[in-house]
Amino acid sequence: MAKHPTSSRVHRGDQVPDDAFVSTVRRLITWSRENRRELVIATVIVVVLGITAAWYITEQRSVEARAASRFTAVQQSVASGNIQLAIRDLEAFIGTFGDTETADQARLVLADLLIAQDRADDAVDALGSLPDD
């Protein structure tokens, strides 16, 4: 069988310019060799920031879970009917978990109990630290 006339290999010399991708990769490799120290420092910083962010998020979720668990016990105190005990428990809860979303719910319950005790000024104070949204 005869070869197709165009099937022969095209031989290119060593002077063929690289395509854009290959030349970009070569430039990046050269740059990374020249800036190895800066790359290592930047990589360490990014890894440390990532680990810190992951720890912070995990810690916040843990605090929220503990607050929700403790708030269940405080709600039982409220349901028992002993208003003075419930107010004391709610104030202690807010003191411990004041920065959580569950503490915002506790502030609302506390304000409701204080209003029922004709302590409207104290109720306003309890609600004063609620977020605006």
C-alpha positions in Angstrom: 0.0 0.0 0.0 1.3 3.4 -0.9 1.6 6.1 1.6 -0.6 9.1 1.4 1.5 12.0 0.0 0.7 14.2 3.1 1.2 11.5 5.7 4.9 12.1 6.1 6.0 13.7 9.3 6.7 17.3 9.4 10.0 17.9 11.0 10.4 21.1 12.8 13.7 22.6 13.9 14.6 23.7 17.3 13.6 27.2 16.6 9.8 26.6 16.8 8.4 29.2 19.3 6.5 27.8 22.3 2.7 28.3 22.4 1.3 30.7 25.0 0.5 28.1 27.6 4.0 26.6 27.7 5.7 30.0 27.7 3.4 31.1 30.6 4.2 27.9 32.6 8.0 28.5 32.0 7.7 32.1 33.2 5.8 31.0 36.3 8.4 28.3 37.1 11.2 30.8 36.6 9.4 33.3 38.8 8.7 30.8 41.5 12.4 29.7 41.6 13.4 33.3 42.0 10.8 34.0 44.7 10.9 30.7 46.6 11.2 32.4 50.0 8.2 34.7 49.5 6.1 31.8 48.2 6.9 29.7 51.3 6.0 32.6 53.6 2.8 33.3 51.7 1.8 29.6 51.8 2.5 29.3 55.5 0.4 32.5 56.1 -2.5 31.1 54.1 -2.4 27.7 55.8 -2.3 29.4 59.3 -5.2 31.7 58.4 -7.2 28.7 57.1 -6.6 26.7 60.3 -7.5 29.6 62.4 -10.7 30.3 60.5 -11.7 26.6 60.8 -11.0 26.6 64.5 -13.0 29.8 65.1 -16.0 28.5 63.2 -15.9 25.2 65.1 -15.6 27.0 68.4 -18.5 29.3 67.6 -20.7 26.3 66.7 -19.7 24.6 69.9 -20.6 27.7 72.0 -24.0 27.9 70.2 -24.7 24.3 70.9 -23.8 24.6 74.6 -26.0 27.7 74.8 -28.9 26.0 73.1 -28.6 23.0 75.6 -28.4 25.3 78.6 -31.3 27.4 77.3 -33.5 24.3 77.4 -32.8 24.0 81.1 -33.6 27.7 81.6 -36.9 27.4 79.7 -37.8 24.6 82.1 -37.2 27.0 85.0 -39.5 29.5 83.3 -42.1 26.9 82.8 -42.0 25.9 86.5 -43.8 29.1 87.4 -41.2 30.4 89.8 -40.7 33.8 88.1 -37.9 35.1 90.4 -35.9 31.9 89.8 -36.6 32.1 86.1 -35.4 35.8 86.0 -32.3 34.9 87.9 -31.6 32.0 85.6 -32.2 34.0 82.5 -29.9 36.8 83.7 -27.1 34.3 84.5 -27.6 32.7 81.1 -27.3 36.0 79.3 -24.2 36.8 81.4 -22.6 33.5 80.2 -23.8 33.3 76.6 -24.5 37.0 75.9 -23.0 36.9 72.4 -25.0 34.0 71.0 -28.3 34.0 69.1 -29.8 31.9 71.9 -29.1 34.8 74.3 -31.2 37.0 72.1 -34.1 34.7 72.7 -33.4 34.6 76.4 -33.5 38.5 76.5 -36.9 38.4 74.9 -38.2 35.9 77.5 -36.5 37.9 80.3 -38.2 41.1 79.1 -41.6 39.3 79.0 -41.2 38.1 82.5 -40.0 41.5 83.7 -43.1 43.2 82.1 -45.3 40.6 83.9 -43.7 41.8 87.1 -44.4 45.5 86.3 -40.7 46.2 85.8 -40.9 47.8 82.4 -37.7 49.8 82.8 -35.8 46.7 83.5 -37.4 45.0 80.5 -36.3 47.9 78.3 -32.7 47.5 79.7 -32.8 43.8 79.0 -33.9 44.4 75.4 -31.4 47.2 74.9 -28.6 45.0 73.8 -30.6 43.1 71.1 -29.4 43.5 67.5 -31.3 45.8 65.3 -32.2 43.2 62.6 
